Amino acid sequence: STYLFEGIKLLDEKSWMEDYDLSMNLHNLYIEALYAIGDFDGISAILGTILCNARCLQHKCRAYFVSVSSLGAQNKAIDAVMQARSVLEVFGEVFPDEIDANVIDVEMMTTRSLLEGTTMDRLLHYDTMKDNDKLTAMKFLNSAALYAHALSDQKLFPLIVFRMVQLTVNHGVCRESAFAMATYGMILCLSEDEIKLGYCFGKLSLSLLERFNAKEQHARVFAVVYQFINPFVEPQKACLIGLVRGYEDGMLMGETEWAMINCHCYVFLAFLCGSELESLAKTAKSYLQQMREFKLLWFSTVPVCQAIENLTTNTGDPTKIEGREMQEKDFLARTTPQNGTALQVFYVMQMWLAFYFGKYELAASSYEKLGSVIWRQRLRGASIVKKTFLSGLIAMALMRKEGKQKKWVCVAKRALSRMKVWAENSSWNFEHKLQLLVAEWAFFNGHIEKAAKAYDLSIHSASQHGFIHEQALACEKAAQFSAALGNYITAKEYLTKSHGLYIQWGAKRKAEHILDQLGIMNELG
């Protein structure tokens, strides 16, 4: 940016008249460089110059595009979306001011109708989009989608995705079509019945990247595919490789915001799928430092980093999301409706820790609070799986403690139903979770033989597929089951195995919690 600024200083008052192309290119390159390094104040200072001197709307679009991205990166999602919509309206892409479920359903049906009878291979080989106005619209839709997703109710987000798909089908494919197909696949994956179709659109998006050699699209497409689509089908730890590549390519291409999104997705997914905690803590700390430097997405990542610290160190209450990385009260006081992702992450982490350390009432409270956030912003990908898994376990733990309640019966049955469908799509990722839910449900209903078998199936499946943290959890739950039957020797064997697995995972604090349970078990027999 320094060299570009020095070049601009060499221009005189007549340059915009006599050397218009040079002046425009220098100024546009300069604000793009400022965006890449997170100098948002510098962008505001130079933006007015470009807009005042540009000779037509098309010449302003490059600067407007940086302005939209800059506003979004500063957590001004509403302003970013408003500016993008104002530009899109000029190019004929208008969205209704009032958006309800009926509007979204109509657009979804329109999109499905356009795609009906079209194969993935045919979409991949569509003619390229040639209409300049539509190409410009695709660029702004491509940018606006992220910030529409950040809005509190997210109603505009699916309409943007459907519009991008519709433009692709009606006018041809372009570089931005890869993101359109990825996000469409993500929306499909919200329905358990359409995961396979969503996965096909995810693969199509990756093929479109290759067709256009669209490296500037890698970071955004990889974040969507490897966080929100592929974890439903492919081994989750394999998805981490794609997120690392998304981060690296995003940094290389100046897509800093999407690079940081890949960082966040990596830390979150790596934690959920049981990556070794000591190594993950180092990676997360490095990523978090970069996020803070760029002032991007650190607020959503810090609860995960704190949860890792809670599991690996022996300080404070392990169920409170506070310590060196953050303070609970300060974090919640600073969240706004536009921080929906941060709140989701916070409550998922709190649910997890509270359940792991046996505070089921706190876990249930976190589940309720998470539900109020989801009402505004839908959980996607690995988040919804973890929430569903934990909610089922929490429901059954509470019912064993407090008796059968209709509300928790519904939660448990819903968890079993969803996990069964997910396991059909990927036994690798979900079979051990399903079997643990089956075991806990059988235990609650007094089906002893079925429960015993399901616990062992869960332990074996988790071991086979590398989910060491959930193998440890299954052993712990099998121990509690055995102890309830008076089989204290078997219970101690399960707990001893659980302790070793938690140590192997790196969760020293949780391992100490298991030792406490072993001490109680020794006293009982």
N, C-alpha and C positions, 0 to 999 in steps of 0.2 A: 504493500500500500504506500510505503514511503516514496518509492520511485515514481509511482503513478501520480502522487501528490506533487512531486517536484516537476513532473511533466505538465500538470495543470497550471502550475505557477508560471510556466513559460508562455502560456497563452495570453493574448492581450484582449482588449475589449472587442476587437473586430473579428476574433477567431470564430465566433459562432456564425458570423455572416460569410467569412471568406474560407474558413476551414471547418465547415459544419460537421462533416463525417468524423474528422479527427477529434474535434471537441466532444462530440457525442460519445464516441468510443472510449475516450480517456475517462470521461466522467462516469460512464456506466461501469467500466472496469474497476474504477476506484471504489464505487459504492459496493460492488460485488466483493472486492477484497476486504472492505471494512466489515461486511456481513460475515465473511469467513472467519475473521478474528474477533467478532463480537463487539465491534465498536459502533454501537447503535446511535450514540450521540453524533458521531461523525456522519452517519447516514442521513440523519435529519437535517444536518447543516448543508449537505450537498444536494439533497433531493430537490429542493425548491428550484435550484439553478437549472437542473435538467428539465423539469416540468415547464418552466417559464420559457425555455429556449427551444424545446422540441417542436417540430413543424407539423406533426400530426399525431393522432392517438397511437398508431402503431409504433412510432418512435418513443412514445412515453412508456410503452408496456414493459420494457426491460427494467426501467426504474421502478415502476409500480410493483413489478414482481418482487424485487428486492425489498420494497417497502412492506409488502404483505408478509414476507418471510421474517423481516425484522420485527414487526409488531407481534407476530406469533411467538417468536423466540423470547420476547420480553413478557410473555404470559398475558398479552393483550389480545386474546383469541377473538373477542367480540369485534374489536377494531379491525383486526386482520380480515375476518370474514366479511365485514361490512365493506371494506375497501375492495376485496376481491369481487364481491357481488356487484358493486358499482361498475367495475370494469367489464364483468361478464354481461351485464345488461346491455352495454353498448354493442356487444358482439352477438346479441340475440338470445343469450342464455339466461332466462329469467326464472326465479323461484318464487313460490307464493310466500307472502308474509306470515300467513297462518298455516302451520303445518300440524296435522294430527295423524292418527293411525290410519285413517281412511285414505289420506293423500299418499302416505308411504305405501300402503297396500296397492293402490292404483298404479303407482310408478313401478313397483315390483312386478306386478302382472304385465305391464307394458314391456318391461325388460325381458321377462320370461318369454313373452310372445315373440319378440324380435329374435331371441336366441333359439326358439323352437325349431328343431330339424337341422340345426347347424352343429357340425362336429368341431372338436377342438383343433383337429388338423386343418379344417377349412378356415377357422378363425385365424390360425397361425399364418396362413398363406393368403389372407385377404390382401387386396391392393392397398398401397400406402395412401394415407390421407393427404390430399393435395390442397384443399381449401384453407387458405392462410388464416381466415377468421376462425375456423373450427380448430386449427392447430393452436392458435393463440388461446382460445377458450379452454382447450385441453390442458395447456400449461397452467392456467389460473385455477382450474378445477383441481388439478394435481396438487397444487399448493394449498388451496382452501380446504381440502379434505382433512388434512391434519388438524387444522384449527377448529373446524366444525366438529370434529371428534372430541375436542377439548371442551366444547361448550357444555353447560350443565345438563341440558336435556338431549343433546345429540340428534335432534330430529332432522336437522339439515344434512347431516353426514350421509345417511343412506341415499338421499335424493341426489347428492353430488356423485356418489358412486354409480347410481343407476344412469345418470346423465352421461357420465364418461363412457359407460358400456354402450349406451344408445348411440352416441356420436361415433364410436368405433364401428358398430355394426352398420350404421347408415352411411358413413363417410370414409371408412377405411382405417387401417391400423397406423399407429404412430408410436413414438418412443414412450409416451405417457400411457399408452394402452396397457402396458405391462402392469402398471400400478392399478389401473382400472380393474383388470382381471383378478389381481391379487386381493384387492379389497372386496370385490364381489364374492370371491371364494370365502373370504373371512366372514362375510354376512351369512352365506349359506351354512357355514360351520356352526352358527348359533343354533341351528336346528339339528338334533342328533340324526334325523332321517336323511340329511343332505350333506353329511360330512364327506362322503365319497365324491359327490359332485363338486363340493368346495375344493377338495384336494386336486381334482382334475383342473380346475381353474387356476389353482396355485401353480401347478406344473406348467400350464399354458403361459402364465406370467413369466416364469423363468425362461421358457423357450423364446418368448418375445424379446426378452433382454438380449439373448444371444443373436437373434435375427438382426436387431438394430445396433448391436454392440453398444448398448445404452448404459455405459458405466456410471453416468451421472444419476441413473435411476436405481442402481444396485442397492444403496443403503435403505431406501424406503421400501422397495419390494422385498428385500431379504428380511427386514424387520417384520413385515406383515406375514410372509410365508412361514418363516422359521419360528415365530412366536405364536401365531394365531391359527395356522392351518396344519402344518406338518406335525406338530406335537400330538395331534389326534390320530395320526396314522403311522409315522415313522418313530424309531427310538428317540426319545427326547434328548438324550445326551448327544446324539448325532446332529440335532438341530443347533446345538451350541456352535458348531463349526461355521454354519451359515451366518450366525449373528456376529461372530468375530470378523468374518469377511465383510459383512455389512458395515461394521465399524471402520475397518481399514480402508475400504473403498470410499466410504463417506468422507473420511478425513482427506483422502487423496484427491477427491473431486471437489472439495470445498463445501460439501453437504454436511456442515458441522452439526446442525440440529438433528438430522437423521442419524448421523454417526453416534451421537449421544443417546438417541433412542435405542439403537442397537446395544449400546453399553448397558443401559437400564434393563433391556429385555434379557441380555445375557446373565446379569447378576441375579435377576428374579428367577429365570428358568433354571439356572444352575443350582440355586438354592432349593427350588422345589423338587428337582429330580435327584438330589442327594449327592452333589459333588463334594469332594473332600473339603472340609470347612477351613482348614488353615490356609490352603492354597487359594481357595475362593476369597477369603478375607483379604489377602494381599492384592488379588486382581480387582476386587471391589473397591478397595482403598485407592488404587491407582485410577480407576475409572471415575470414582467420585471426585477426586481432585481435579480431573479434567472437566467434569461437569460444572464444578464450582468456578473454575477459571473462565469457562465460556458462559456461565450463568444459565445453564440449560439442564433441566430435568433432575437436578440433584435432589430436589425436594421430594420427589417420588421414590428415589432410590435409597435415601438415608434410612427409612424404617427397616429395609432388608439388611443393611449393613449393621444396624443396631441389633437386630434379631440374631445375626451371626455372632456378634459380640456376646450377647446374653447366653448363647449356647456354649461358647468356648471359654468364658472367663467366670470366675467365682466371685462376682461383686454385685450387690444389690438384688432386688427382686427380679428373677428371670422372666416373670410374666409382664413386667412393665417395660414398655418400649422406650427406655431412656438409659443414658449412660454417656460415654465419651462422644458418641455421634449425635445425639439429640436428647431433648427433654420433651416428654409427652405433652405436658400442658402448653408449652410454647409452640409445639408443632400443631396441635389442634387449634390453638388460638389464631394461628397464621393461615390456616386453610380457608379457602373460599369455594363457592360452587364451581369455579374454574379449576380447582385442584382436586377434581373428582378422582383422578388416577391415584394421587397421593393418598387420599382417604381410603380408597379400595385397598391399596397395598398395606396401609397401616392396620386396617381391621383384619385382613387376612393373616398378617403376621401376629397380631394379638390373639386371634382365634387359635392359631397354631400353637403358640407358646403356652397359652392358658390351658389348652387341652393336654399338651405334652406334660405339663407339670401338675395335672390333676385338678385344676381349678375350673370345673365344668360350668359353674354359674357365670364366671367371667367370660368363658368361651361362648356361652349362649348369648350373653349380652353383646359381645362383639359381633356375633352372627346377626343379631337383630339390627345393630347399627349399620352393618355392612348392607343389609337389606334395604335400608333407607337410602343409602348411596346408590345402590344398583337401580332403585326406582328411577333415579335421574340418569345414571350412566350404566350401561350394561357391561357386565363382566364378559371377557372374551378369553379364548385360548386356555392356557395353563391355569389362569386365575379361577375360572369357573369350575375346573376340575378339582382344584384344591378346596375351594369353598364347598363344593358338593360332597366331597369325601369327608372333610372335617365335620360338616353339618350332620351327616349320617351317624358318625361316631359319637358326636356330642349328644345327639338325640337319644341314642341307645344308652349311653352312660348315665344321662339324667333320668331316664325311665327306670333303670335298674336301681337308682338311688331314691327316686321320689314316687315311683309308680307310673303306670300307663297313663299317658295323656294324649288326647286326640291330635293336638298340634304336633307333638314330637313323633307320633306314629306316622303322620303324613310326611314329615321331613325325612324320616328314615326310609319310608317306602319310595319317596321321590329319588333319594340318593341311590338306592339299589337299582331302580329302574333306569336312571341315566347312566350309571356306571356299567350296567349290563350292555347297553348299546355301545358305549365307548369301548368296552372290552372286545366287542365283536369287530370293531374297526382296527383295534390294536391290542392284542393280548399282551404284547411286550410291555406296554405302558400301563395297562389298566387291570390285567387279570388279578394281580396280587391285591390291588385295592378292592376289587369286587369280592374276592374271597374273604378278605377281612371284614367287609360289611356283612357278607353272608354269615360269617362266623358269629359276629356280634348280635345279629338279628336272631340267629338260631339259639344262642346263649340266652338272650332275653326271653324267648318263647319256650325255653326248657327243652329244646331239641339237642340233647347232649352229644350224641354220636355225630350228628351233622356238624355241630359247632367244632368239635375236636378235629374232624377231618378238614374242615374249611380253614382253621387256623394253620394247620400244617401245610395245606396247599398254598396259602398266602405267603408263608415263610419261604417255601421252596421257590415259588414264582419270583418273589422279590430278589432272592439270592441269584437266580438264574439270569435275571435281567438288570442287575446292578443297582437296584434301589435299596442301598444298604440302610438308610435311615428308616425306611418303611418295613424292611425286614426286622430291624430292631424293635419297631413299634409292634409288629405282629407277634414277636416273641414276648414282649411285655404284656400284651393283651391275652395271649395264651396262658401266661403265668397267672394273671388275675382270674381267668376262667378256671384253671386247675386249682387254685387256692380256694375258690368258692365251692369247689366240690370236695375240699379237704385233702387234695393230693399235693401236699406241701413239698415233697421231694421233687416231683415233676415240675412244680411251680418254680422251685429254686433253680432247677436246670434251665428252664426257659429264661429266667431273670439273669442268670450268669451269662448265657449266650447273648441276651439283649445288651448287657453291660459291655461285653467285648465289642459288639457291633457299634455301639454308640462311641466308644473310644476310637475305633477304627475310622468312623465318620469324622471325628474331631470334636464331638459334642461332649466336652468334659463335664460341663455343669449337669447335663441330663444324665450322664453316666453316674454322677454322684447321687442323683435322685433315685436311680435304680438301686444303688447300694443301700440307700435308706429303706427301700422296699424289701431288700434282701434281709436287712436287720430285723424288720418286723416279722418276716417269714420265718427266720431262725427262732424267734421267740415263740411263734405259734407251733413250731414242730419241724 
